[in-house]
């Protein structure tokens, strides 16, 4: 696949693949540019970019950032501190992706990535290997430096909320109207959690602070939940994930259904310093996706949600779904060219010209 820019679109760089078989029409609104680990990463020399599962990704100012991930899922698993970016402004051939390698920090996997509202900071949240006192690590894309978010605020009934604080596979999304980063769920050393932490992300670590840290009684503990900010609704959406874990093997044993969703209002986030955030349970209808873990999901320009793949505890899935966030209705989409054997542990990122990049995965 080649990402290219035509002369007619020189003023607005196009990211459309030139090969006909690469153009997978989901609807008349947008095109899916599929760049999973099999096709994107294995084409890079083995001594440069390593194929990864469960990486952290985000797009800052038309640049894709990819951090960490698992390079091996066989026991013992292998965590990566690989950190690279690629500009999406210019054309390039996916047989030779022009990765730029960046300063690394800890080796990590199963840690989501997000951006700040000004698209300057790359935020890494939660990690199985993150056993120190940093619930979030911040990369400044301008200064090319790493820093830690401040300590979490005191939590009622807990002497030191930062003591051995770590969890892997939380969901994380930026409410870009208020510059508040919402992080929910994941698993710690002993159990799956329904912990919620809210971080104000406002351009530099010196301006950051945590507005809330606590548990959400109205939402079940969830491992690897999907957390997305929905602009039309002015809400953060929490759904999916797994609600039961085999802690001995550290693997999910039961995943949540997609008929009950949870929303966190922007207004409640803004006042979270005084009161726990107010959650609303939403009943979804339509043809429901089967329960799964580690799919990719992204908010489309119309504020609906696209979800693809994931695993059903025994094997990866090869399907795609749309959640209408105005009527809370699910519908399946048939897309030719999806990985025949399914894909999980991948990330979706929305780019210009109504295209989706799918990065990494198994």
N, C-alpha and C positions, 0 to 999 in steps of 0.2 A: 504494500500500500504506500502511496505517495501522498503526502499532504502538500498541496500546491496553491499558488496564487496566480491567477490569470491577469493579463494586462487590463481587462475590463474591470476587474475588481481590485486594482492596485491600491486604491484609497482605503479599501476595507478588506484586509487579508482574509481570503477564503481558506477553510480547512477541509474542503471536500476532497475525498479520495478520488483519484482520477480513474482507477480501474472500475469498470461497471459492476463487477461482482462485489466490490467493497461498499457500494451504495445500497444500504439496507433501509428501505422505506418503512418507517413506522407509521407515519401519516403524512399528509401534505405539509405538516408544520415543521418537521425536522428530520434529520438523517442521523443514523447511528454510525459513528466511526469506531469500529471494534479494534482495539489494540491490546489484547490480553497478553499474558506472559508468554503464551505459546508462540504468538506471531510477532510480538514487539520485542521482547527481551532476549529470546534465544538467538535473534539475528545479530546481537551485539557480541563482540569478542568476549570469550570466557574470562579473560583477565581484566575486563573493564566492568560493564554493568552485569550484575548477577540477577538471574530471574528470582522473583520474590513472591511470597504469599503473605497476605495481611499487611501490606505496607501502609504508611500514613501518606496521604496526598492532599494537595490543595493547589489552586491556581491563584497566583498573585500577579496582577498587571500583565496578563497574557503570557505568563511563564508557569509551566507545570513543575511542581516540586514533589519529589518522591523520596520518602525517608524510611529506612529500616525494612522490617519484614522478616519472614522466615525464609531461609535459603534451603532448609531441609526440615521436613516434618517427621522424619524417622527418628527414633529414640537413639541417642539424645538429640533433641531439636537444636537447630543452629540459628541464632539470632544475628541480625545484621545491623551495622551502624552506617551502612551505605546511604549517602545523601547526594542526590543529583537533581539537576533541573534541565529543562529544555524549553527554548522559546517557541511559542506557538504563533509568532508573528510572521515568521519566514517559512518558506517551503523547505521540506527535507524529505529524504527517502527513508522509509522505515527499515530498509536493509542496513542503514548506517546512520543511526540516530546521533545527532551532535550533542551528546550529554555534556553538561558542565558539572564537574564534581566540586562539592562544597564542604566546608568544615563540618566534621561530624561531632556527635556527642555520645551518649550511651548506646549500646546495642539494644534494639527494641523490636518488638512485634506486637500485634494485636493492640496497637495504640492509634487512635484516630488522629487526623490532622485537620486543622482549620486555619482560617486567615483572619487578620484584623480587618476592621471596616475600611481602613485606608489602604489595604492591600500591601502593606509593608511587612507585616510580621507573619511568620509561619509558626503555628502553635501545635505542639505535640502533647497530647493528653493521655495519661494513664499507660502503664506498661507492666507486663509480667516481670520484666527485669528491673523495673524502676523501684528499688527497695530503699531508696534514700528519702529525703524530705521534700521532694519536688513533685507536687501533683500536676504541674504543667511546666514544660520547657519551651522557651521562646527563642526563635531564630529571627534576627533582624536582617532582612534581605539586602538592605542598603549598606549597613556596616559589616555584614557577614560575621556576626558574633552571636553566641548563645548566652542566655541568662535563664534564671529560674523565676517563676511567678512567686509572689510573696507567700508566706505561710497562710494556711487556712485560718479562718476566725474561730474563736472558741465555740464548742458545741455542748449543749446542755447535757450534763451527766458524764462528760468525757473530759478527763484531766488534761490530756494533750492530744488534740485531734490530729496533729502531725506525726505522732509517734508511730513509726513503721507504716506510715500511710502509703499504700500503693494498691492499685487494682488494674487488671488488664481488661480489655474489651469493653470499656464504657462506650456509650454513644455520645457524640459531641456536635454541636452546631452553634453558629454565630447568629444571634439576633442583631442584624446589622442596623436596625433603627435605633437601638439603645446601646450598641457596642457591648452587649453582654453575651459572654460565652456560656452556653448551657452544657453541662456534662452530667450524664445520668447513667446509673447502673454499672455493670461489669462484675467481676469477681475478685475478692481479695484472697488472703491466704486460707480462709476458713469457709467462706460461703459466697453465694451470689448476693448482690446488694441492690437496694433501691435508694442508694445515696444520690443526692443531688447537690452539685456545687455550681455556683454562679460566679464568674470572673468578669470584671469590667476590663475590656481590652480597648485601650484608647491611645494607641500610637507608640507607647514606650512602656517598659516595665516599671519605670518610676511613677507612671500614672495609673498603674493597675492596682486593683484591690478586690478581694472576695466580698460579695454582698450577702452570700448565704452558703451555709454548709449544713446539711441535715438529711433526714430520710423522708421519703414521700409515702405516707401510709396508704394513700389512695391508689398507688401504682405498685404492682407486684415486683419483687426483685427480678431483674432481667440481665442475662448475660448477652453481650453484643446486641443491644437494642438498636433499632434504626432511630436516629434523632435528626430532625430536619427543621429548618425555619421556613414557614410558609408565608411569603410576603402579603398575599391577598387577605389572608385571615389575621395577620399580625399575631401569629401564634407559633410556638415551637411544638412540633408533633413528635410523639414517642410511640413506637409500635414494634411488633415483632420481637425478635430475640428469643432466648431460651429461658424458661422459668424454673428448670430443674437441672442440676449438674451432678455427675458422678465425681465427687471430689478426689477420690483415690486415683482415678485416671485423668482427672481435669478435663473431662469431655462432657458435652451436653447430653442429657438423657430425655429431655422433653422440651419442646418448643412451643411458644405462644401462638394462638390463632390470630387471624387478621380481622376478626369481626369486632373486637374491642380495641379502640385506639385511645390515646390520651393526649390532651392539648394543654399547653401552658401559655397563659395570656401574657402579652407584652406588658400590659398595665400591672399585672401581678409581679412580674419580674422587676419592674422599676421600683416597687415598694417592698421588695423582699428583705431589705435590711431590718424592717420592723416585724414582718409576719412571714410565716412559711408561704411559698408560692401557691397559688390556687390552681388546681388541676381540674379538668373537665373530662369525663369519660364520654367517648363518642362511639355510637354503634354504626359500623360500616355495613353496607349491603352490596348487592350484585353478586357476581361470581367470585368467590373468595380464593385467593392463593392458598396453597397448602402450607402448613407450618414449616418453617425453615430457619436456618441460621447462616450468617455471613453471606447474604446476597449483597448486591450493590443497589443503591437507591440515590436518586438525585431529583431536585426540584426543577421542573421545566419552566420556560418563560411565562407560561400561563398559570403558574402556581400549582399545577397538578404534579403528581409524583410518578416517576418512572422507576420500576424495580425489576431487576433481572437476576436470574440464577439463584445461587445459594445451595445449601445442602439440607437433606431431609434425614440426617443422622446416619444414613447408610451410603448415600451417593450424591454427587452433585446434580443439580437440576438445570435444564435447558429451556427456560420459559421466560416470558416478559409480561409485565403488568403495568396498568395505569390506574392510579388512585385519583379520582376526581375529588378535590378537596373542597369544592363548593357544596356538593351533594353527598360526599363521603361514600362514593360508589366505586367498587372495583370492577375492572374489565380486563380480559386477557388480550394480548396482542400477538399475532403470528408474525414472526420476523424470520426471513430466510437467512441462513448463514451463521446462526448462533452455533457455538461449539457443540457438536453432536453429542458428546458425552457429558455436557453440562459444565458449569464453572462455579467456583465458590472462593471466598477469600479474596475477591477482587474489589476494586473501587471504581465508582463512576464520577466523572467530573463534567459539568456543563461548560462548553466553550462557545465561541462566537458562531453565528450562522446556524443556530439550532442544531448543533452536533453534540454528541456525547462521546467522551473518551472513556474507555474501559481499560483499567491499568492493573496489571498483576493478576494473581489468582492461580488456582489449581485446576 
